[in-house]
Amino acid sequence: MSSSPEAGLPQLAPPSSNSGLLEVFRRRYLLRLLVRSTVDARYQGTFLGWFWSYLQPFVRFLMFYFIFQVMIGRGGVPGSPRYVENFAIHLFAGMVLVHFFTETFNGGTRSLVSNRSLIVKLSMPRELFPVAHMLVALWHTGPMVVILTVATTLLGWVPDPVGLAAGLLGFLLIGVLGLALALIFSVANVFFRDFGKVVQTLTQFVTFSVPMIYPYTFVEQRFGAAAEYYLLNPVAVAVLLIQRCFWTGSTDDPAETAAVHLPANLFPLGAIMLAVSLVLLVLAQIWFSRLERRVPERL
């Protein structure tokens, strides 16, 4: 009897085969290595590197508090219709998610070009690089969350399940949306390098397109019923969700603050935006899969 030489051997897949994002999480060890090397390169593996990661956002928080709340009274006068209690917390809470989004979007867009040597030499799922940048951006946002938590706790913030769910939904929404856009623009940036500059320009508008340096109440007062179109911006919805988590709980009357300054349908709106972002992520994966085989030759 003769046996086939292939008997008992596992079937091998060609190096170019790719299961997209699923393959990234199957190769978690590669993802961990890439995230760890990126984080270590930024913090340089020293105590001062970690110290600066907390000091810089803390100094930024103090600057915003001094300029907007002390110098120009951006929070308004207590009792006035335009008064925003604990405006510095309102601002910094929004800044946390804006930072997470812009870091994910900008870093993810550059991820394929900046890792050309690995992509050309090694066979690995190329979605690995935008995903790694999203996780690195989340890691860099951690110190800002710690500072925000300490500041709000000193002002009397007590975590509540609804608020924590809002914060988690906000982070999940930004993570999915940022990764979807990173997949789309990272491969586009390989073929047209100007896309990196386009993304940098677009993210400059994010700060002013969300209720961060102004409350959502001002949008309603200025535009009335048309303010509903403002809430078509998923980043704006995510900022409102994290403000529901931290800012409203730091005020004297959290229920009243949420009723006045936040839309009544915030949670359903957040769920809808998350669903839309998930659909966008699927479409982004399809787009990426169709073009990623041509990435090495273009790099």
C-alpha positions, 0 to 999 in steps of 0.5 A: 500500500502506498500512502500520499506524502501529504497524508497527516500534514496540515493544509497550508494557506498561501502567504497572501491569504487574509481573513481581515480583522479576524486574522489580526486577533488570531495573531494577537502576539504580533499585535501585542508586540507592535503595540508594545514596541510603539508604546516603548518607543514613545515613553523610551522605557523610563520612569520619566517617560511615564511621568510625562505622560501624566504631567502633560495632560495635567498641565493642559487641564490646568491651562484650560481651567485657568484660561477659560474658567478663570480668565474669561469666565467661559462657564458664565455667571452662576444663575445666568442662562448661559452658565455652565457649571464646572466648565473645565470638566465639561471641556476636558471630558470632551478633549479625552475623546477628541484626543482618542479619535484624532490619534486613531485617525491620524496615526492609522492613516500613516500606519502602512506608510510608516511600516513599509519595511515590515510590510514589504519583508514579512507576510502578516495581515496589514490591518494589523497596523491601523488596529495597533495604532487604535490601541496605542491611541487608547493607551495614550488616552489612559492618563487623561482618563485618570486625571479626569477621574481624579478631578471630578472625584474631588468635585464630588463625582460619584460613579453611577451605572448609567453614566459609566455605560454612557462613557463605555458607549462613547469610547466604543463608538470612537474606537469603531469609527476611528478604526473604520476611517483609519482602514479607509485612509491608510490604504488610500494614503499608500496610493495618494500620499496627500491623504495624510495631509487631508486627514490632518486638516480634517481633524483640526475641525473636530475640536470645533464641531463637537460640544466641547468648548461650548455646551450643546445647549448653545447649539439648540439655542442658536439653531433650534430644531436644526440642532438635530442635524448637528447630532448626525456627527458621531464624534459629537454624540460620543463627546456628549456620552462621556460628558454624561459619564463624568461632567454631569456627575460633578455638578450640584444637580446631575439630573438637572444638568443632564436634562438641560444640557444633554439631548433626551435621546442620547442613548438611542442616538449613541446606539444608532451611531455605533451601529452605523460605525459598525457598518462603516467598519465592514465596508472599510474592511471590504475596501481595504481587502480589495486594495491591500494586495497592491500595497507592497508594490506601491510602497 
